[in-house]
Amino acid sequence: MVAAAVTPMVERAQEQLFPEGVVLVTRRDLAGGAELFPEELQAMARATPTRQHEFALGRCCAREALALLGGPRVPIPVGRFRDPVWPFGYVGSITHCQGFCAVAVARTSPSGYPAIRGIGLDTEPAASLPEELTGVVCSEKECTWLASRQGDGMPWDRLFFCAKESVYKCLFPTTHRFFEFRDMGVQFDPEHGSFDVMLPSLYDSPSHLSGRYAIRDGMLLIATTWMEENACP
Ligand SMILES: CC(C)(COP(=O)(O)OP(=O)(O)OC[C@H]1O[C@@H](n2cnc3c(N)ncnc32)[C@H](O)[C@@H]1OP(=O)(O)O)[C@@H](O)C(=O)NCCC(=O)NCCS
């Protein structure tokens, strides 16, 4: 392994965003050093320093999450569609924004827990989307719901965006399918900090998924988990 100019772990958090069996590692501090494997360094050879930094931060969090699960210390290569390639028997998701990074990893068959087929994680600033994006991200039904929540202090339009991105990240490594934002129907449950997602019926995707969201330190963190019970019909 080769040392890259990024930092040791500084923050770790286990939140209730995911079911039991999923490890979540978060990190903010970019000062210090981290280790990248040659293929990871190679993937970032032409990237800007900022991008190299966030990438290394993600790999660092990912390896710590794997270690917490008793997993191997291995490279996490970049897939053909930018998807992180997890070691056999593990699934995970990486997100970073404005110096904040979060990574969730799980064993696909954790002992004592239901099997997990995919994980999606997304983070964004807890602020409204630019107005012109709302109609791209949200269906008419979702826009009607947004209007009913106006003034309640929550950036629901951004939450729709993040929820759909997290669903995409959750499914893509298994299904290799692209979705349009408006292909998915998201319904939030503000009382419980959760949401349900309806998906188009495709033979290799579940027809519904669910997830949870939280706001901490001005950042939205939103998580989708594809459990075996959501397996496709
Ligand atoms: C992939 C995408 C979701 C990343 O989201 P983002 O907000 O730009 O950035 P984030 O920091 O939250 O996530 C980036 C991480 O997502 C992961 N990722 C990228 N492509 C992925 C994919 N196809 N599948 C799963 N995870 C992926 C990577 O780990 C990446 O970090 P890394 O490159 O350092 O490893 C987004 O850029 C994208 O390509 N979306 C296209 C699909 C889309 O938007 N469809 C409509 C939504 S349904």
Ligand as a Chemical Component Dictionary entry (heavy atoms), coordinates in Angstrom:
data_LIG
# 
_chem_comp.id                   LIG 
_chem_comp.type                 NON-POLYMER 
_chem_comp.pdbx_formal_charge   0 
_chem_comp.three_letter_code    LIG 
# 
loop_
_chem_comp_atom.comp_id 
_chem_comp_atom.atom_id 
_chem_comp_atom.alt_atom_id 
_chem_comp_atom.type_symbol 
_chem_comp_atom.charge 
_chem_comp_atom.model_Cartn_x 
_chem_comp_atom.model_Cartn_y 
_chem_comp_atom.model_Cartn_z 
_chem_comp_atom.pdbx_ordinal 
LIG C1  C1  C 0 -23.594 8.481  -8.340  1  
LIG C2  C2  C 0 -24.267 9.677  -7.760  2  
LIG C3  C3  C 0 -25.555 9.177  -7.127  3  
LIG C4  C4  C 0 -23.324 10.294 -6.742  4  
LIG O1  O1  O 0 -23.946 11.228 -5.934  5  
LIG P1  P1  P 0 -23.243 12.628 -5.533  6  
LIG O2  O2  O 0 -24.246 13.338 -4.683  7  
LIG O3  O3  O 0 -22.725 13.285 -6.738  8  
LIG O4  O4  O 0 -21.969 12.293 -4.679  9  
LIG P2  P2  P 0 -21.823 11.500 -3.309  10 
LIG O5  O5  O 0 -20.597 12.005 -2.671  11 
LIG O6  O6  O 0 -23.050 11.479 -2.491  12 
LIG O7  O7  O 0 -21.573 10.005 -3.808  13 
LIG C5  C5  C 0 -20.401 9.694  -4.498  14 
LIG C6  C6  C 0 -20.129 8.244  -4.260  15 
LIG O8  O8  O 0 -21.208 7.465  -4.794  16 
LIG C7  C7  C 0 -20.679 6.196  -5.133  17 
LIG N1  N1  N 0 -21.179 5.866  -6.462  18 
LIG C8  C8  C 0 -20.873 6.467  -7.614  19 
LIG N2  N2  N 0 -21.516 5.847  -8.624  20 
LIG C9  C9  C 0 -22.216 4.853  -8.088  21 
LIG C10 C10 C 0 -23.068 3.868  -8.632  22 
LIG N3  N3  N 0 -23.293 3.784  -9.948  23 
LIG N4  N4  N 0 -23.630 2.981  -7.801  24 
LIG C11 C11 C 0 -23.393 3.035  -6.460  25 
LIG N5  N5  N 0 -22.589 3.953  -5.886  26 
LIG C12 C12 C 0 -22.012 4.846  -6.710  27 
LIG C13 C13 C 0 -19.152 6.294  -5.135  28 
LIG O9  O9  O 0 -18.662 5.584  -4.023  29 
LIG C14 C14 C 0 -18.909 7.779  -4.990  30 
LIG O10 O10 O 0 -17.794 8.102  -4.211  31 
LIG P3  P3  P 0 -16.299 7.767  -4.705  32 
LIG O11 O11 O 0 -16.297 8.073  -6.171  33 
LIG O12 O12 O 0 -15.424 8.624  -3.882  34 
LIG O13 O13 O 0 -16.133 6.291  -4.450  35 
LIG C15 C15 C 0 -24.648 10.735 -8.797  36 
LIG O14 O14 O 0 -23.562 11.510 -9.126  37 
LIG C16 C16 C 0 -25.088 10.145 -10.093 38 
LIG O15 O15 O 0 -24.315 9.777  -10.943 39 
LIG N6  N6  N 0 -26.371 10.077 -10.292 40 
LIG C17 C17 C 0 -26.809 9.603  -11.597 41 
LIG C18 C18 C 0 -27.990 8.842  -11.443 42 
LIG C19 C19 C 0 -29.131 9.701  -11.086 43 
LIG O16 O16 O 0 -28.983 10.762 -10.533 44 
LIG N7  N7  N 0 -30.315 9.190  -11.395 45 
LIG C20 C20 C 0 -31.471 9.788  -10.942 46 
LIG C21 C21 C 0 -31.630 9.438  -9.493  47 
LIG S1  S1  S 0 -32.728 8.160  -9.346  48 
# 
loop_
_chem_comp_bond.comp_id 
_chem_comp_bond.atom_id_1 
_chem_comp_bond.atom_id_2 
_chem_comp_bond.value_order 
_chem_comp_bond.pdbx_ordinal 
LIG C1  C2  SING 1  
LIG C2  C3  SING 2  
LIG C2  C4  SING 3  
LIG C2  C15 SING 4  
LIG C4  O1  SING 5  
LIG O1  P1  SING 6  
LIG P1  O2  DOUB 7  
LIG P1  O3  SING 8  
LIG P1  O4  SING 9  
LIG O4  P2  SING 10 
LIG P2  O5  DOUB 11 
LIG P2  O6  SING 12 
LIG P2  O7  SING 13 
LIG O7  C5  SING 14 
LIG C5  C6  SING 15 
LIG C6  O8  SING 16 
LIG C6  C14 SING 17 
LIG O8  C7  SING 18 
LIG C7  N1  SING 19 
LIG C7  C13 SING 20 
LIG N1  C8  SING 21 
LIG N1  C12 SING 22 
LIG C8  N2  DOUB 23 
LIG N2  C9  SING 24 
LIG C9  C10 SING 25 
LIG C9  C12 DOUB 26 
LIG C10 N3  SING 27 
LIG C10 N4  DOUB 28 
LIG N4  C11 SING 29 
LIG C11 N5  DOUB 30 
LIG N5  C12 SING 31 
LIG C13 O9  SING 32 
LIG C13 C14 SING 33 
LIG C14 O10 SING 34 
LIG O10 P3  SING 35 
LIG P3  O11 DOUB 36 
LIG P3  O12 SING 37 
LIG P3  O13 SING 38 
LIG C15 O14 SING 39 
LIG C15 C16 SING 40 
LIG C16 O15 DOUB 41 
LIG C16 N6  SING 42 
LIG N6  C17 SING 43 
LIG C17 C18 SING 44 
LIG C18 C19 SING 45 
LIG C19 O16 DOUB 46 
LIG C19 N7  SING 47 
LIG N7  C20 SING 48 
LIG C20 C21 SING 49 
LIG C21 S1  SING 50 
# 
